[in-house]
Amino acid sequence: MENKVIKAAMLGLGTVGTGVYKVLKLQKEEMEAKIGARVELKKILVRNLQKAAQKVDDPSVLTNDVQEILDDPEIEIVIEVMGGIQPALSYMLEALNAGKSVVTANKDVVASEGKKLLEAAKANGRDFLYEASVAGGIPIVRPMKQCLAGNHITEVVGIFNGTTNFILTKMSKEGMEFEEALQLAQDLGYAESDPTSDIEGLDAGRKVAILASAAFNSRVVFENVYTEGIARITAKDIQYAKEMGCEIKLLGMARLTAEGIEARVHPMLINKDHPLASVQDSYNAVFVRGDAVQDTMFYGRGAGELPTASAVVGDVFDCVRNILADCCGRIGCTCYKDLPIRKISQIKSKYFVRMEVEDRPGVLASVTAVFGNNSVSIAQFIQKEKKGELAEIVVITEKVQERHFMDAIRILEGMSIIREISSLIRVYG
């Protein structure tokens, strides 16, 4: 295997693709000793040849014709970092069917179409690896499928989006309101000009789908994941949470129950003593609970050029090792079960409720009665402050089925004594 060269191609040369190019250069001197061969990028697919030429040492590797890659028998690994569902999905399927292994960072495709790609990889005896699709540089997909395979995983919960965690950190540490913190995130480059995917929980939802599938050996797609964002969280909510010994985080949760899989993303109060509560700024973390390992947490940079490239190149190196050992396709689809996915209305949660009510006798009794008549037990009932003829109260419920809780809220919203239900936030536990 001395001086063995494995030829690869890359689809895309944006932020992640540029990072992959840089990391492969950084690894060039040690690569052969580390994995038994040298990886050579023979072709890179780009839209604008002139613009891309400024990013590479040798512009002759650039092409805007994908068939130069798919039809080249010398290219054994295709690295997809172009993003989006199409044409990325079609290109990856064609590459696998042409006998090439595929590495991707594309959470959109994996979360919705991963089954097709894993089946194509199996049919062709090739690798389809996607470590970079979840949590950037944090190793989590491979540990779930390999290192933790001796466990029955019951819960995966984490902070999967650095933009929202940065916003919530600024709101918590500096008292900023949501819009101010979002603007700062955009100014610093943490948030896109259109931040919808981040702040509405869609980005995290895709990652939850991928990890739930790996954790519970049953297919979960993005459409199965309930998502709710952080735009309604206020600095006041965060302050009240602190007074109760909690932080507010946008958590992605996949939980295995006797009734099926819960897969959801939404803001939650989490006790300040939980490891996830201390994850600050743009960092990500994934907390995993298994029957053998018990509790373990993975922490680090969840996005960015080089952290994500780290995961991509790690997968490329795995492909190279498998090619050299003639054992591609060792670990493919692990979804051998078909478990039901629970709807959000069926799930039980504790709730934090903040509302403004008329400040007069009997109001608290009326609110309590509505909750009680709808099977909602109250753990805490706190009157926070008065505003003229109005009082602000905070209710913390015991665990209650979502549909019962929402029935109670709908009744409260129609009562003249309730001026505003300001916040509804679930509580982790």
C-alpha positions in Angstrom: 0.0 0.0 0.0 3.0 2.3 -0.2 2.3 5.5 -2.0 -1.3 4.5 -2.4 -3.5 7.3 -3.7 -7.3 7.4 -3.3 -8.9 9.9 -5.6 -11.9 11.9 -4.4 -14.1 14.6 -5.7 -16.1 17.3 -3.9 -19.5 18.8 -4.8 -19.4 22.4 -3.6 -16.8 24.9 -2.5 -18.7 27.1 -0.1 -18.0 27.5 3.6 -17.8 23.8 4.5 -16.2 22.8 1.2 -13.5 25.4 1.6 -12.9 24.0 5.1 -12.6 20.5 3.8 -10.1 21.7 1.2 -8.0 23.3 4.0 -8.2 20.4 6.4 -7.1 17.9 3.7 -4.1 20.2 3.0 -3.3 20.4 6.7 -3.3 16.6 6.9 -1.3 16.0 3.8 2.1 15.3 5.5 0.7 12.8 7.9 -2.2 11.3 5.9 -0.4 8.3 4.5 1.0 7.3 7.9 -2.4 7.9 9.5 -4.7 6.0 7.1 -2.4 4.1 4.8 -3.0 6.2 1.7 -3.0 9.8 0.4 -6.4 11.4 -0.6 -6.2 13.5 -3.8 -9.0 15.8 -4.7 -9.2 15.2 -8.5 -12.3 17.3 -9.2 -14.4 20.0 -7.4 -17.8 20.9 -8.7 -18.5 24.6 -8.5 -21.0 27.1 -10.1 -18.6 29.9 -10.8 -15.2 28.7 -12.0 -13.6 32.2 -11.8 -14.7 32.9 -8.3 -13.7 29.4 -7.1 -10.3 29.7 -8.7 -9.3 32.1 -5.9 -9.8 29.4 -3.3 -7.7 26.6 -4.6 -4.0 26.1 -5.5 -4.7 24.4 -8.9 -7.8 25.7 -10.8 -7.6 22.8 -13.2 -9.4 20.7 -10.5 -12.5 22.8 -10.9 -15.5 21.8 -13.0 -19.1 22.9 -13.5 -20.0 19.5 -15.1 -21.0 16.9 -12.5 -20.6 14.1 -15.1 -16.9 14.6 -15.1 -17.1 13.3 -11.5 -19.8 10.7 -11.8 -18.4 9.1 -14.9 -14.8 9.0 -13.8 -13.9 5.5 -12.6 -10.8 6.7 -10.9 -12.8 8.7 -8.4 -13.7 6.4 -5.5 -15.1 8.9 -2.9 -17.6 11.8 -3.5 -17.8 14.5 -0.8 -21.1 16.4 -1.0 -21.0 19.8 0.7 -23.3 21.8 -1.7 -26.4 21.7 0.6 -30.1 21.6 -0.2 -32.2 18.7 -1.2 -31.8 18.8 -5.0 -29.7 18.3 -7.0 -27.6 17.0 -4.1 -29.8 14.0 -3.5 -29.7 13.0 -7.2 -25.9 13.4 -7.4 -25.3 11.3 -4.3 -27.6 8.5 -5.5 -25.8 8.5 -8.9 -22.4 8.4 -7.2 -23.4 5.4 -5.1 -24.9 3.6 -8.0 -21.6 4.3 -9.9 -19.8 2.4 -7.2 -18.4 5.4 -5.3 -18.6 5.9 -1.5 -20.3 9.2 -0.4 -19.6 11.5 2.5 -22.0 14.3 3.2 -22.6 17.2 5.6 -26.2 17.6 4.3 -28.7 17.4 7.2 -31.6 18.4 4.9 -31.1 15.3 2.7 -30.2 12.9 5.5 -33.2 13.9 7.7 -35.7 13.4 4.9 -34.1 11.0 2.4 -31.5 9.1 4.4 -33.2 5.8 3.8 -32.8 6.0 0.0 -29.1 6.8 0.3 -28.4 4.1 2.8 -30.3 1.5 0.7 -28.3 2.6 -2.4 -25.0 2.3 -0.4 -26.0 -1.2 0.7 -27.0 -2.3 -2.8 -23.7 -1.2 -4.2 -21.4 -2.3 -1.3 -20.3 1.3 -0.7 -20.1 3.6 2.3 -22.5 6.4 2.9 -21.3 8.5 5.9 -22.8 11.6 7.4 -21.2 12.5 10.7 -21.0 16.2 9.8 -24.8 16.4 9.3 -25.3 16.7 13.1 -23.5 19.0 15.5 -20.6 20.0 13.2 -17.3 18.9 14.7 -18.8 17.0 17.6 -18.6 13.2 17.1 -22.1 11.8 17.7 -23.5 9.8 14.8 -20.5 7.3 14.8 -20.5 7.0 18.6 -24.2 6.3 18.4 -23.8 3.6 15.8 -20.6 2.1 17.1 -19.3 3.1 20.5 -22.7 3.0 22.1 -24.1 0.1 20.2 -24.0 -2.0 23.3 -26.7 0.1 24.9 -30.5 0.5 24.7 -30.6 4.3 24.3 -33.6 5.8 25.9 -33.0 9.6 25.5 -31.0 11.9 23.4 -31.4 15.6 24.2 -29.2 18.5 23.3 -28.5 22.0 22.1 -28.2 21.5 18.3 -28.2 25.0 17.1 -25.4 27.5 17.9 -27.3 30.6 16.7 -30.2 30.1 19.1 -28.0 29.2 21.9 -26.0 32.4 21.3 -29.2 34.5 21.3 -30.5 32.9 24.5 -27.1 33.3 26.2 -27.1 37.0 25.4 -30.6 37.3 26.8 -29.6 35.5 29.9 -26.3 37.1 30.6 -26.9 40.6 29.4 -30.7 41.0 29.7 -31.2 41.6 26.0 -34.6 41.1 24.4 -34.9 38.6 21.5 -34.8 41.1 18.7 -31.7 42.8 20.0 -29.9 39.5 20.6 -30.8 38.3 17.1 -29.5 41.5 15.5 -26.2 41.0 17.3 -26.0 37.3 16.1 -26.5 38.6 12.6 -23.9 41.3 12.9 -21.4 38.8 14.2 -22.2 36.3 11.4 -23.8 33.6 13.7 -27.2 34.1 12.1 -28.2 34.4 8.5 -30.0 37.4 7.1 -33.0 35.0 7.0 -32.7 33.2 10.3 -36.0 31.3 10.1 -34.4 27.8 10.0 -32.5 28.5 13.2 -34.9 30.5 15.3 -38.0 28.4 14.4 -36.2 25.1 15.4 -36.1 23.7 11.9 -32.3 23.2 11.8 -32.4 21.4 15.1 -35.4 19.4 14.1 -33.5 17.8 11.2 -30.7 16.9 13.5 -33.1 15.3 16.0 -34.6 13.2 13.2 -31.1 11.9 12.3 -30.0 11.1 15.8 -33.4 9.5 16.8 -33.1 7.1 13.9 -29.6 6.1 14.9 -30.4 6.0 18.7 -33.6 3.9 18.5 -32.9 1.8 15.4 -36.2 3.0 13.9 -36.7 5.5 11.0 -37.5 9.1 12.1 -37.8 11.7 9.4 -37.9 15.5 9.7 -41.6 15.6 9.1 -42.1 13.5 12.3 -40.4 16.1 14.5 -42.5 18.7 16.3 -40.7 22.1 16.1 -41.2 25.3 18.0 -38.8 28.3 18.0 -37.6 30.9 20.4 -39.0 34.2 19.0 -41.6 34.4 21.9 -39.1 34.0 24.7 -38.6 37.3 26.6 -35.9 38.5 29.0 -38.6 38.4 31.7 -39.2 34.7 31.1 -35.4 34.1 31.5 -35.3 36.1 34.7 -38.2 34.2 36.2 -36.5 30.9 35.2 -33.3 31.9 36.9 -35.3 32.7 40.1 -36.5 29.1 40.0 -33.0 27.8 39.5 -33.3 27.1 35.8 -32.1 28.3 32.4 -34.1 28.4 29.2 -32.6 26.6 26.2 -33.8 25.5 22.8 -33.6 21.8 23.3 -33.9 19.0 20.7 -35.2 15.8 22.3 -35.7 12.3 21.2 -37.0 10.0 23.8 -38.0 6.3 23.7 -41.2 5.4 25.6 -43.3 2.3 25.9 -45.8 4.0 23.6 -43.3 5.0 20.9 -40.7 7.7 20.0 -41.0 11.3 21.0 -39.1 13.6 18.7 -39.4 17.4 19.3 -37.6 20.7 19.4 -38.8 23.6 21.6 -37.7 26.0 24.3 -37.5 24.4 27.8 -36.7 25.4 31.3 -33.9 23.1 32.5 -32.4 23.0 36.0 -29.2 24.9 36.3 -27.4 21.8 37.7 -28.0 19.9 34.4 -24.9 19.8 32.2 -26.8 21.3 29.3 -27.8 24.4 31.3 -24.1 25.5 31.3 -23.6 25.3 27.5 -23.1 28.9 26.4 -22.8 31.0 23.3 -22.5 29.2 20.0 -21.5 25.8 21.5 -23.5 22.7 21.0 -23.9 19.7 23.3 -25.6 16.3 23.1 -26.7 14.4 26.2 -27.3 10.7 25.8 -28.8 8.2 28.2 -28.3 4.5 27.8 -29.0 1.4 30.0 -25.3 0.4 30.2 -23.4 3.7 29.8 -26.0 5.6 31.9 -25.4 9.3 31.1 -22.8 10.8 28.8 -22.4 14.2 27.0 -20.7 15.3 23.9 -19.7 19.0 23.7 -18.0 21.3 21.3 -18.4 23.5 18.2 -21.6 22.5 16.4 -21.0 24.4 13.2 -18.5 26.5 11.2 -16.0 26.0 8.4 -13.3 24.0 10.2 -15.3 22.1 12.9 -17.7 20.8 10.2 -14.8 20.0 7.9 -13.2 18.0 10.7 -16.2 15.7 10.7 -16.3 15.4 6.9 -12.6 14.6 6.7 -13.0 12.0 9.5 -15.6 10.3 7.4 -13.4 10.5 4.3 -10.6 8.8 6.2 -13.0 6.1 7.3 -13.9 5.5 3.7 -10.2 5.3 2.7 -9.5 2.7 5.4 -12.5 0.6 4.2 -11.4 0.8 0.6 -7.9 -0.4 1.5 -9.3 -3.2 3.6 -12.0 -4.1 1.0 -14.7 -3.7 3.5 -16.9 -0.8 2.4 -20.5 -0.8 3.6 -19.6 -2.3 7.0 -22.0 -0.1 8.9 -25.1 1.0 6.9 -28.7 1.5 7.9 -29.4 0.5 11.5 -33.1 1.1 11.4 -34.4 -2.5 11.8 -37.4 -1.5 13.9 -40.7 0.2 12.9 -41.7 2.1 16.1 -44.6 4.5 16.2 -43.9 8.3 16.5 -45.9 10.0 19.2 -47.7 13.2 18.4 -47.1 16.3 20.5 -50.7 16.1 21.8 -50.0 12.7 23.3 -46.8 13.8 25.2 -46.6 14.7 28.8 -44.7 17.7 30.0 -44.5 20.1 32.9 -45.3 23.7 31.9 -44.2 27.2 32.9 -47.2 29.6 32.3 -47.0 33.4 32.8 -50.2 35.4 32.5 -51.7 38.8 33.4 -55.0 38.6 35.3 -57.4 41.0 36.9 -56.2 41.8 40.5 -59.4 41.0 42.4 -60.7 38.3 44.8 -61.6 34.9 43.3 -59.3 35.1 40.2 -56.7 32.6 41.4 -59.5 30.2 42.5 -61.0 30.5 39.0 -57.7 29.8 37.3 -57.0 26.9 39.6 -60.5 25.5 38.8 -60.0 25.6 35.1 -56.7 23.7 35.4 -58.2 21.1 37.8 -61.2 20.5 35.5 -58.8 19.7 32.7 -56.6 17.2 34.6 -53.8 19.8 35.1 -52.2 19.6 38.5 -50.3 22.7 39.8 -46.9 22.4 41.3 -46.3 26.1 42.0 -48.5 29.2 41.9 -46.7 32.5 42.3 -48.0 36.1 42.1 -45.1 38.0 40.7 -46.1 41.7 40.5 -49.0 44.2 40.2 -49.6 46.6 37.4 -52.4 48.9 38.4 -55.6 46.7 38.2 -53.6 43.7 36.8 -51.5 41.1 38.5 -48.9 38.9 36.9 -48.9 35.3 38.0 -46.7 32.3 37.2 -47.9 28.8 37.2 -45.7 25.7 37.1 -47.7 22.5 36.4 -47.0 18.9 37.2 -46.6 16.6 34.1 -49.7 16.7 32.0 -50.7 15.4 28.6 -50.4 18.2 26.1 -53.9 18.0 24.8 -55.4 18.4 28.4 -53.1 21.4 29.0 -54.0 23.1 25.8 -57.7 22.5 26.5 -57.2 24.5 29.8 -55.3 27.3 28.0 -58.1 27.7 25.4 -60.7 28.1 28.2 -58.5 30.6 30.1 -57.9 32.7 26.9 -61.7 33.1 26.6 -62.2 34.3 30.2 -62.6 38.1 30.8 -60.4 37.9 34.0 -57.4 36.8 31.9 -55.9 39.8 30.1 -53.0 38.0 28.5 -51.3 34.6 28.5 -47.8 35.9 28.0 -45.7 32.7 27.9 -46.1 28.9 27.7 -42.8 27.1 28.0 -42.3 23.4 28.7 -40.0 22.2 31.6 -37.4 19.5 31.0 -37.8 16.5 33.2 
